[in-house]
Amino acid sequence: MILPLSFQVLDRITGAWSVLQTDWGVKYLKEPFVDPFGFWFLISIGLWLVIAVSVVSLIKFIKAQSIGIIQFKSKIDEPLNMKAFEKFLSNRKLLDEDLDLYTGGQSSNEKYWKITWVEPTAWRWLGAAPTVEMTVDKTNKYVVKYNLKYNKNHGALSCHGLNDEYMLLLREEGVIPMIPVPRRPRPSDQIEVKFEKTEEVELDMDTPLKSLAFIEREKTDEEVDPFLASIKGTNSLDNALNQ
């Protein structure tokens, strides 16, 4: 990729120029640079090396910037002090802003405000300041979640250290309470009660009593003790009874 790109750029610089056909082009370009044997070739090779090294250096720089980025995502759902939050944002320049409106009725409209900014440079970051993306529930005044991006190549904070410092910053500025307050669960939907038909079984009270005689009958030997019934009529039974 680098070699073809370098040759393409070189062709735009040292390729065939129409100005070489003009009088001043012949005098100031063609005769001193192109006509001498091998001189224009050396110029082309030198420019090609400069372009190739520049492209490689640019790719390495971009790769180094993309490696070592810490991202910490946290969903906290803590109460938000809107006045303190507005004062907190007054010292920061918003890079992106997005508002989502969820309509569920006259009293259940919810506004989710997602904003992005870069924190001001401070000693607490131990290097480059992080980029913050925060989502706020403006209707219920809650901080829903936030996403921190931190370049570890230009800072010394760890992933959890970054989150601890940012949570401490929010509490010091009064944006969220000093003591974590869990968000109240939203009321569930109304319970739906279902009534099912109960099956009724009618007993025939006119049944003759003889058909119920099995209730009062005496149990047989097999029903009382199957083992004794199996040895009935044998000496083993007599020995068992005598014991």
Secondary structure in CASP SS format (residue, H / E / C, confidence):
PFRMAT SS
TARGET T0000
AUTHOR 0000-0000-0000
METHOD secondary structure of the structure
MODEL  1
M C 1.00
I H 1.00
L H 1.00
P H 1.00
L H 1.00
S H 1.00
F H 1.00
Q H 1.00
V H 1.00
L H 1.00
D H 1.00
R H 1.00
I H 1.00
T H 1.00
G C 1.00
A C 1.00
W C 1.00
S H 1.00
V H 1.00
L H 1.00
Q H 1.00
T C 1.00
D H 1.00
W H 1.00
G H 1.00
V H 1.00
K H 1.00
Y H 1.00
L H 1.00
K H 1.00
E H 1.00
P H 1.00
F H 1.00
V H 1.00
D C 1.00
P C 1.00
F C 1.00
G C 1.00
F H 1.00
W H 1.00
F H 1.00
L H 1.00
I H 1.00
S H 1.00
I H 1.00
G H 1.00
L H 1.00
W H 1.00
L H 1.00
V H 1.00
I H 1.00
A H 1.00
V H 1.00
S H 1.00
V H 1.00
V H 1.00
S H 1.00
L H 1.00
I H 1.00
K H 1.00
F H 1.00
I H 1.00
K H 1.00
A H 1.00
Q H 1.00
S H 1.00
I C 1.00
G C 1.00
I E 1.00
I E 1.00
Q E 1.00
F E 1.00
K E 1.00
S E 1.00
K E 1.00
I E 1.00
D E 1.00
E E 1.00
P E 1.00
L C 1.00
N C 1.00
M H 1.00
K H 1.00
A H 1.00
F H 1.00
E H 1.00
K H 1.00
F H 1.00
L H 1.00
S C 1.00
N C 1.00
R C 1.00
K C 1.00
L E 1.00
L E 1.00
D E 1.00
E E 1.00
D E 1.00
L E 1.00
D E 1.00
L E 1.00
Y E 1.00
T C 1.00
G C 1.00
G C 1.00
Q C 1.00
S C 1.00
S C 1.00
N C 1.00
E E 1.00
K E 1.00
Y E 1.00
W E 1.00
K E 1.00
I E 1.00
T E 1.00
W E 1.00
V E 1.00
E C 1.00
P C 1.00
T C 1.00
A C 1.00
W H 1.00
R H 1.00
W H 1.00
L C 1.00
G E 1.00
A C 1.00
A C 1.00
P C 1.00
T E 1.00
V E 1.00
E E 1.00
M E 1.00
T E 1.00
V E 1.00
D E 1.00
K C 1.00
T C 1.00
N C 1.00
K C 1.00
Y E 1.00
V E 1.00
V E 1.00
K E 1.00
Y E 1.00
N E 1.00
L E 1.00
K E 1.00
Y E 1.00
N E 1.00
K H 1.00
N H 1.00
H H 1.00
G E 1.00
A C 1.00
L C 1.00
S C 1.00
C H 1.00
H H 1.00
G H 1.00
L H 1.00
N H 1.00
D H 1.00
E H 1.00
Y H 1.00
M H 1.00
L H 1.00
L H 1.00
L H 1.00
R H 1.00
E H 1.00
E C 1.00
G C 1.00
V C 1.00
I C 1.00
P C 1.00
M C 1.00
I C 1.00
P C 1.00
V C 1.00
P C 1.00
R C 1.00
R C 1.00
P C 1.00
R C 1.00
P C 1.00
S C 1.00
D C 1.00
Q C 1.00
I C 1.00
E C 1.00
V C 1.00
K C 1.00
F C 1.00
E C 1.00
K C 1.00
T C 1.00
E C 1.00
E C 1.00
V C 1.00
E C 1.00
L C 1.00
D C 1.00
M C 1.00
D C 1.00
T C 1.00
P C 1.00
L H 1.00
K H 1.00
S H 1.00
L H 1.00
A H 1.00
F H 1.00
I H 1.00
E C 1.00
R C 1.00
E C 1.00
K C 1.00
T C 1.00
D H 1.00
E H 1.00
E H 1.00
V H 1.00
D C 1.00
P H 1.00
F H 1.00
L H 1.00
A H 1.00
S H 1.00
I C 1.00
K C 1.00
G C 1.00
T C 1.00
N H 1.00
S H 1.00
L H 1.00
D H 1.00
N H 1.00
A H 1.00
L H 1.00
N H 1.00
Q C 1.00
END
